[in-house]
Structure formats: structure tokens, C-alpha cells
Amino acid sequence: MGGMTTIGGDVAAGFEPVREAFAENFSQHGDFGAAVCVYQDGRPVVDLWGGIADRDTGRPWERETLQLVYSATKGATATAAHMLAQRGLLDLDAPVAEYWPEFAANGKADIPVRWLLSHQAGLVTLDRPVPLAEALSWHPMTAALATQRPVWTPGTAHGYHGRTWGWLVGEVIRRVSGRTPGRFFADEIAAPLGLDFFIGLPANERHRVSRMAYRKPNVDLTTLPADSVPEELREQVAAWRDPNSFSNRAYAVTDPAAIDFDSPEVQAAELPASNGIGTARALARMYAALIGEVDGVRLLSPETVAAAAKEQAAGMDQVLVAPSRFASGYQLPTQDNPMSGPSAFGHNGRGGSLAFADPDHGIAFGYVMNHIVSGRDDLRAGALIDAVIRTLG
């Protein structure tokens, strides 16, 4: 594809370096189909797309192409929770069981909602995985989580609740609002802002969804002799190799554990941790409306944003076996995910997608793509962010 990739869209004067970096992602960093959008002070200054939406058919990526963004969905779901908190309907420091009485079982009566949001509840896995079809129908999974015993003493450690987070936080949203998290998002966030983003894809939108491709890492560290693994990665690689580690069990909460995120059934379900589908434009616009007004709409007050983005957990992650930082539902910048500066907050997704707000710079950023690239091999979002920072001077 190299230099042949067609780029559509616009950049404001001064933001041309972002277009150059976006083109280079196709020619040098492995993008197949992708989009990037940046808002500054409530207005779009970058809105670009290009490449191929489906490598099997050659369908081009167009302005309205939708992309599944894996865990970047968590930022959208967290925003819904904070809207309920802002309205006085949800107290993040109240026990989860106050809203979801069944959750009190097995020593969980005192876990506050905030610990669900910030990955401190110790509910990363299930003793007995739930059949996938039942998990997609919602209630069997929330029932299983309500009876599950935490795998560490809640509040004493944090670990990325990669899959369970969506049902845990989503059920609180459902109990408080009377609406599923996908419906609440559609009504209260997507509709006022005109966002092309869905948690639970309507059947009539499926034709717009890009199809994912997966790249294996350049080196599969789990196949190397232990003494050949770089020392700083040995603990992490040992966890990947151990089927009983939290690193593996956190993604084995359904039976089968593997989930085909291209399937119509999975895309139509509501998985508020991991199956949001939308545009880079929608994500950037949502984050812009968290830190300022966008066409007359502001989702959260400055006070709510400051509280929502305050660090709650940091240090060694029990699941990722690497340092991580979490606010109440949002990721905070780390060395591996610096975003655009220390005030930023947002969420990335498996294989490369990333969306965040940066109040210090007045910017909001969204990047989505269909080529799933793992770990340190992936330079794409970082290259775009570097270009944005250069334009800000």
C-alpha cells in the first residue's frame, strides 16, 4: 500500500504535520485502515481517514466507516457513570451493594463503586466461566459476578479488569438509571452530541463496520527460553505462560474464552468494557465535551472532570504485570501510554486505538484502526500525538 493510500478529510492550518504522520502510519507503521480526529477548544482541527476497511473485499475506508475499539469503550462507559454521579443519582464512594444488593455476597458488601471503576475490586475473573451466549445476554454474567469472591482483598491492590469491568460498571449504571449502559450512552451522550458510536450495534449499521486484521508480534516472547527474555519483561512473560495467572484468567471469563469481535452477535451485544463501535470523530468529540463546550453541549462540569480524572490506583498491575495508572474509569498517562501530557485522561484499546482529553492543551484526540498490532511494536498513535504536540508549539 505504501504511498498509494488515499487520505480523506481535512486539517486546520498549522496541523499539517498530523496529516503527514497519518500518511506515514500507512507507509511505515503498518496501518491498513484508520481514522484520526483532534478537537481543540471545542472545534475539530483534524479529521482524517484512509486505507482499506475490509482487506478481503478491498472495501475502502470512508468518512462514515465504523471501527470496533476494544477497551477504548471503557472511556465512554466511565463517562456515563460520571454523568449519573454529577446528577446526584450515583455516589461513587457508596457501596456497590446499595445499588445492586446481590453484589454484597461473598465479602463484597463494603466495596465502593469507585473501586469497580478503578480496577481495585479483585473481580478480574470467575471461578466458573459463563457460556458466551449467556454472557452476551447480560444477566447471567452479572449474576455470576454478584456471587463471585474477590481474588485479592479489595482496595489493597489493583489489576486491569479487562473483561469483567464492563458488566460490573454497566450493571451499576443499569440499576441506577433503569437503562442498559448502551441505551444510556445512546440517549444521554451520543444523541446530544450527534456521536457515531454504539455500545451494542444496531443491525442496520453493521454494513459500515470495518473488519479487523491481526498482526503477530515480531517476536513471540512466550516461545523463548526464559533466560533469553529481556530481564524487565521476565515477570510479565512468566505470567503469560501460566494459564492460572490473573493475566490469562482475566480474559477467560466466558466459555469459550476467545470472543470473535467481528461476529454480528458480539457486535450487537452490550459489552461496555470492549465492544464499542464508532468513529475517531465520535471519540474525540465526546472527550472534547468533557473538558469544554462542543456546539452548546458540555457533558461534565469542571469539578466533576477534576474528580473523575484524579488518580485512584497506580503501580504494579496484578493483571498486566506492569505499571498502570487509573482514575475512576479512565487511564492516566504512563511511560508506555504518555498521551499528550500529565493532565490527560482517556483510554486505549487492544491493538492500537486510543482516545483522550488533555485539559492543559485544550485538546481531545481519537484514533481508531483495524490492524491490531500488539505492544511495543505499535508506533502509530504515538506518532500522531507527537505531531499534534508539535503543532501546539
N, C-alpha and C positions, 0 to 999 in steps of 0.2 A: 504494500500500500504506500509506504514512504511518502514522498511528496505529492502523490496522486490524491490524497484525501481532500475532499471538498469540505470547507468550513463555512457554515452559515451563521448569520446573526450579526450583532453589532457590538462595538466597544466605544465608549465615550472618549473624547480627545484626552490624550495622556495615558490611556490604558492599553495602548497598542502592544506593550510588552506581554500582556496576558494572552493576546491573540497569538503572538509568536510562540510563547511557551505551550499553548494549547496545540498548535500545529506540530511542535517538536515532540509532544507526547505521542502523536501518531507515528512520526518518522523515527523516533529514537527510543521511546519508553514503552511501546507495546500496546497503545490504545487501539481498539477495533472500532468501537462506537462510544461516544461520550458527549457530555454537555457540562458547561460551567457557567455559573451566574454569580455576579457580585453586585450587591447593593451598597451604596454609600449615602449616608444621611437620608435613608428612606427612598432613594431613587436607584433604578438599575443603571449601572455603568458598564457592566459586561454581561452579555447574553449570547453565548456561542454554543454551537453543536456541530457534530460532524461524524463521518465514518459510516459504519455498517451496523444496522440494528439486528440483523439476523445473518450470520455467516453462511448458513445452509442455503438460504434463498437469495442472498445478496440484497435484501430489502435495505434501503438507505435509512440512516438516522435522520429524522426530520425534526422540525421545531416542536411538534407535539408528541414525539416519542416518549414513552414512559419507561422507567427503569426500576426494577426491584433493588432496594438499597440496603438490605440486611439490617444491621444494627443501627444504622443512621436513623431508623424508625424510632429508636428509643428517645431521641430528642423531641420528636413530635408527641409521643405519648407522655413524656415528662411535662411538656408544655400544657397538656390537658389537665394533668394533676395540679399544676400550679395555678391554673385558672380557677379550679374549684377551691383551692386554698385562698386565693385572692377574694373570692366571693363569700368567704366565711363558711363554706359548706364542708370543708375538709381541714382538719388540724393535723399538720404533718408530724407533730410531736405527740399526738394521741395514739393509744394502742390501736393497731390494725383491727383487733377484735371488737372495738367499739363500733366499727362499720360492718365488720364481717365476723359475726360471733363464732362461727365454726372454726375460724382460724386459731382460736385460743388453745386448741388441743395440743397435747404433747409438749408442754412447756413454752408455748408461744404467746401466752396471754399478755405479756408486757412489751412485746416487740412494737416499737412505734412505726408509723407509716414511713418516716424518713429513712429508717434502716432498710426498708424494701427498696426505696428509690436509690440509695447509696450502696447497695450490694453488701450490706452488713448482716443480713438476717440468717445466713448459714443455710439457705434453702436452694442451693445450686443444683441439687439432684434429687432423685426419688428412689426410695428403696425398691419400688416396683414400677418400671416404666409403664406409661399409659399407651394402649394401642393408638397408632397415629390417627386413624379415622375418628376416634373418640376425642383425641386431643384437639383436632380441628373443629370439633363441635362445641368446644369451650368447657362446659360444666364438668365433665369427668376429670379434666386436668386441674381445675380449681379445687374440686373436691379432694383430689389426691394431695395437693399442696396443703390444704387445710389440715389434713391429718398427719402430714409428714413431720418427723422430728428433725430439728436443725442438726447439721453435721459439724458445726462448731458453736460455741457459746455465743449467741447473738450479741453484737456490739463489741466483741473482743478482737475481731479481725474482719477483713473484707476480701471478697473474691467475686469475680465477674459472673453474675447470674445470666449467662448468655442467652439461654432459652427461657428459664422459669420467670425471669423478671417481667416479661410481658403479661403473663397470666396473673402474677402477684399484684403488680401495679394496676393492671387492667381491671381486675376484679374489684379493687377498691374504687376505681373510677365508676364501675358499673353499679356498685352498691350505693355510692353517694349520689350519682346523677340519675340513676334509673335507666341509663342508656349504655349500650356496649361502648367500649373505648373507640372503636372505629366510627360508630354513629355520632358520638360526642365530638370527635375530631371533625367529622364532616360538617356537623351543624354549627359548631362554635368557633372553629379555626379556619377550615377550608372555605366555607361559604362566605363569611365576611370579607376574606382576603382574595377570593377567587382563585384558590390554590388547586392546581392539578396534582393532587396527592391523595392516596387512598390507603387506609388500613382495612383491607377487605375489598378486593377489586370487583366492581360491578361487571357482569358478563359482557355488557356492551362496550366496555373499554379494553377488553383483552387484546383486540387486534392491534392496539397501539404499543403493546409492551415489547420491549427489546428482549432478545434471547441471550442468555449468558454463555460465556466460554470460560474455561478454567485452564490456567497455566500452572503446571507443576513447578515447584521451586527449583532453582538452578542446581541446588544440592539438597537431597533429602537427608537431613541430619540424623533422622531416626535409623538410617541404614548404616551409618558409620560406626566403626569401633569406638567405644566410649572415650578412649584416650585421644581420638582424632577430632572429637568435637571441641570447638573453642571453649576455653575454660569458663568464660562468662555465660555460656549457654548450656552448660552440662546439666544443671539442676532442671532447667526447663525441658531439655530433651529427655531426661530420665522420666519426667512426668508424662510426656507424650507417649513414651514406650510402655508405661504402666497402665493397663486397662482399668485398674481400680483407682487411679488418681482422680482428683477433682477435675483436672484438665480434660480428661476424657468423659467422666461421668456427667459433667455439666451439659454435655451435648448428646447424652444418651437417655433423655427423659421420655422419649417416645419409643415405641416398638413398631416398625424398625426405627433405629436411631437416625439413619440418614433420611433427610427430607428433600424431595425434589422441588426446589423453589420455582422451577419453570412450569410445574403442573397446574392445570386450571383449578383443581381442588384446593391446593395450598394457597394459590394467589387469591382465591375467593374467600378463604377463611380469614379470621382476625387473629393475627399473631403480633401483638403490639410491641414485641421485642425485635421482630426480624423480618416482617414481610410487607413493610410499607412500599408502595409503588407510586412513583411520581417523577417530576422533573427537577433538574437542578434549580430552575427558576422558582419552583414552589418552595423548595427548602430555603433558598436564600431569602425569599420574600417573607417566609414565616419568621426566620431569625431576625430579619430587619424590623419586623413588627414587635419583636420582644424588646428591642433597645431604642425604639423610636416610632414615630407615626408613619404609616405607609398608606397613602391615599385615604387619610382620615381614620385609619384603624390602628390602634395600639392594643396588643394582647395583654401585656402585663405592665403594671406600674413600675417606676424605677426602684421603689422599695422592694417589691416582690421579686424583681430580677436580681437585685443585690442578694437577697436571702436565698433565692433559688440557685445562684451561682457560687455560693460560699462553700469552701472545701469542707467535706464531711468525712472523707476517708482517703488516706494516702499511704504509700509504702508498698511492701511486698504483697502482691495479689495472690490469694490462695488458689486461684484457678489458672491465671495467666502465668504464674511463677515468674513474674517480672514486676517492676514497679508500675503502679497505676494510681490515678487521682480521680476522685469523683466528688461532684457536688450532689445536689438532690436530683439525681436522674441524668444530669449532664456530665460528660467527661470534661476534665480540665487539662490544660497543656502539660505535656511531659516531654522528655528529651526525644522520645520516639514519635510523638504526635504534638509538635510545638504549636500548631495552628498559627496564628499571626502575632502572638504576644501574650503576656501574662494575664491580661484581663479577659481573654477569650474563653468561651464555653460552648460546647456543642456535642457532636457525637460522630464517630466514624462508623463504617460498616465493613463487613468482611470483604477483603479483596480490593479495597481502594476508595469507596465512596466516603465523602466527608462533608459535613455542614456545620457551621458555627456562626456565632456573633462575636464581635470584638468591640465592646463599648468604647475603649480608648481611641480606636481609629474610626469609629462610626461606621464600620463595615459589617456586612453579613455575606457569607460565602456558601455556595453549594456546588458540589462536583459529583456527578454520577457517571458510571461507566459499566460496560457489560463484560469486560475482560477481567476476570477475577485473578489478581496477582497477589501472592502471599508475602507478608513480612518485609524484610529489608530490601528485597528485590524491587519493591514498588516505589518509584520516584515521582509519580505523576501529580498527585495532589500537592506535594511539597514544592514541585517546580512551579505550579500555578500560584501558590501562596507567595513564594519568593518574588514572582513577577508582580503580584498585587502590592507587596510591601515596597518594591522599588518605585512603583508609580505614586505611592503615598509620600515618598521623599523621606 
